[in-house]
Amino acid sequence: MSTVTTYAPGSKVRYGYAKGPAQVAALVVALLLLLTGILGFIPGVTTHLGDITFAGPYSGAHIFNIFQTSVLRNAVWILFGLIGLGAPRVRLGATLYMAGMAGLFMTLWLYDILFGNSDFGGNIFSSNLADFSLDFCYGLAFGITALATSQIALMGSDYEE
């Protein structure tokens, strides 16, 4: 026998820290970025960790032996993950964080396409083809998620701000 929970008309559902779809999505993205940045410093997960450089295109370290990484790239992931932990407090902050991360990753993808592992003096990020793809997919996914969750909020919902 299943139980159906009903709410009084006009009542709001309370979800705690992450109160609705936008906040949950922002929290998941923040934790994903934070975890990815931390994994970049863990031996075994990151191969050739002894060959990691602070910045530049010639770092020899690879997360999961796939994604080229550097101290700067890991620090950026951790920084934006930490910033995102505060985003889920309000719906607008969560949506803006998701849209900002989409813009950041699309910009990083463009940067990767333009400079990649070139000898250009301004090239500060290490990246390979897998990084190009990851940055593009993250940017696209975060943008779609920001748009979708903001539309849910615009249509109205039964969760409390």
C-alpha positions as CSV (number, residue, x, y, z in Angstrom):
1,M,0.0,0.0,0.0
2,S,1.5,3.3,-1.0
3,T,1.1,6.6,0.8
4,V,0.3,9.8,-1.0
5,T,1.4,13.0,0.7
6,T,-0.9,16.0,0.1
7,Y,-0.3,19.6,0.9
8,A,-2.7,22.2,1.8
9,P,-3.5,24.7,-1.0
10,G,-1.0,27.5,-1.0
11,S,1.5,25.7,1.2
12,K,5.1,25.6,0.2
13,V,7.4,22.6,0.2
14,R,10.6,23.1,2.2
15,Y,13.7,21.3,0.9
16,G,16.3,22.7,3.3
17,Y,19.6,24.1,1.9
18,A,18.9,23.5,-1.8
19,K,15.3,24.4,-2.0
20,G,14.4,23.8,-5.6
21,P,15.6,22.6,-9.0
22,A,18.0,25.6,-9.6
23,Q,19.5,25.4,-6.2
24,V,20.0,21.6,-6.4
25,A,21.6,21.9,-9.8
26,A,23.9,24.7,-8.6
27,L,24.9,22.6,-5.6
28,V,25.7,19.6,-7.8
29,V,27.8,21.7,-10.2
30,A,29.7,23.3,-7.3
31,L,30.5,19.9,-5.8
32,L,31.4,18.4,-9.2
33,L,33.9,21.3,-9.8
34,L,35.3,21.1,-6.3
35,L,35.8,17.3,-6.5
36,T,37.4,17.6,-10.0
37,G,39.9,20.2,-8.7
38,I,40.8,18.1,-5.7
39,L,41.2,15.0,-7.8
40,G,43.8,16.8,-9.8
41,F,46.1,16.7,-6.7
42,I,45.6,13.1,-5.7
43,P,48.3,10.6,-6.8
44,G,46.9,7.6,-8.6
45,V,43.9,9.5,-9.8
46,T,46.2,12.0,-11.5
47,T,48.9,10.2,-13.3
48,H,52.4,11.6,-13.6
49,L,51.7,14.0,-10.7
50,G,55.4,14.7,-10.4
51,D,55.3,16.3,-13.8
52,I,52.6,18.8,-13.0
53,T,53.5,22.4,-13.7
54,F,52.0,25.5,-12.1
55,A,50.7,26.9,-15.4
56,G,51.5,26.7,-19.1
57,P,50.8,24.1,-21.8
58,Y,53.4,21.5,-20.9
59,S,52.1,19.9,-17.8
60,G,52.6,16.1,-17.8
61,A,49.9,15.4,-15.2
62,H,46.6,13.8,-16.4
63,I,43.4,13.2,-14.3
64,F,42.3,9.6,-14.9
65,N,45.2,9.5,-17.5
66,I,42.9,11.4,-19.8
67,F,42.5,15.1,-18.9
68,Q,45.7,17.2,-18.9
69,T,45.9,19.4,-15.8
70,S,48.1,21.9,-14.0
71,V,48.1,23.5,-10.5
72,L,46.4,26.6,-12.0
73,R,43.7,24.6,-13.7
74,N,43.0,22.6,-10.5
75,A,42.9,25.8,-8.5
76,V,40.4,27.4,-10.8
77,W,38.1,24.3,-10.5
78,I,38.4,24.4,-6.7
79,L,37.8,28.2,-6.6
80,F,34.6,28.1,-8.7
81,G,33.4,25.1,-6.8
82,L,33.8,26.9,-3.5
83,I,32.1,30.0,-4.9
84,G,29.2,27.8,-6.0
85,L,28.6,26.4,-2.5
86,G,27.0,29.8,-1.6
87,A,24.9,30.0,-4.8
88,P,22.1,27.6,-3.7
89,R,20.9,29.9,-0.9
90,V,18.5,31.8,-3.3
91,R,17.0,30.8,-6.6
92,L,18.4,33.8,-8.5
93,G,22.0,33.2,-7.2
94,A,21.8,29.6,-8.3
95,T,20.6,30.4,-11.8
96,L,23.2,33.2,-12.2
97,Y,25.9,30.8,-10.9
98,M,24.9,28.1,-13.5
99,A,24.8,30.7,-16.3
100,G,28.1,32.1,-15.2
101,M,29.7,28.6,-15.2
102,A,28.3,28.0,-18.7
103,G,29.9,31.2,-19.9
104,L,33.1,30.4,-18.2
105,F,33.4,26.9,-19.6
106,M,32.4,28.1,-23.1
107,T,35.1,30.8,-22.8
108,L,37.6,28.2,-21.7
109,W,36.6,26.0,-24.6
110,L,37.2,28.9,-27.0
111,Y,40.5,29.6,-25.3
112,D,41.5,26.0,-25.7
113,I,40.5,26.0,-29.4
114,L,42.5,29.2,-30.1
115,F,45.6,28.5,-28.1
116,G,45.5,24.8,-27.2
117,N,49.0,23.6,-26.3
118,S,50.6,26.2,-28.4
119,D,53.8,28.2,-27.6
120,F,51.8,31.4,-27.5
121,G,53.1,33.5,-24.6
122,G,49.7,34.0,-23.0
123,N,48.8,30.3,-22.9
124,I,48.5,29.6,-19.2
125,F,46.3,26.6,-19.2
126,S,47.4,23.1,-20.0
127,S,44.8,21.3,-22.1
128,N,44.4,18.5,-24.6
129,L,41.6,17.3,-26.9
130,A,39.8,15.6,-24.0
131,D,39.9,18.9,-22.1
132,F,38.5,20.7,-25.1
133,S,35.6,18.3,-25.2
134,L,35.0,18.4,-21.5
135,D,34.9,22.2,-21.4
136,F,32.4,22.3,-24.3
137,C,30.2,19.7,-22.8
138,Y,30.2,21.3,-19.3
139,G,29.5,24.7,-20.8
140,L,26.6,23.4,-22.9
141,A,25.2,21.3,-20.0
142,F,25.4,24.1,-17.5
143,G,23.8,26.5,-19.9
144,I,20.9,24.2,-20.6
145,T,20.5,23.5,-16.9
146,A,20.5,27.2,-16.1
147,L,17.8,27.9,-18.7
148,A,15.7,24.9,-17.8
149,T,15.7,25.6,-14.0
150,S,15.1,29.3,-14.5
151,Q,12.0,28.5,-16.7
152,I,10.7,26.2,-14.0
153,A,11.1,29.1,-11.5
154,L,9.3,31.5,-13.9
155,M,6.4,29.2,-14.3
156,G,6.0,29.0,-10.6
157,S,6.5,26.1,-8.3
158,D,5.6,24.8,-4.9
159,Y,8.9,25.2,-3.3
160,E,9.7,28.0,-0.8
161,E,12.4,30.6,-1.5
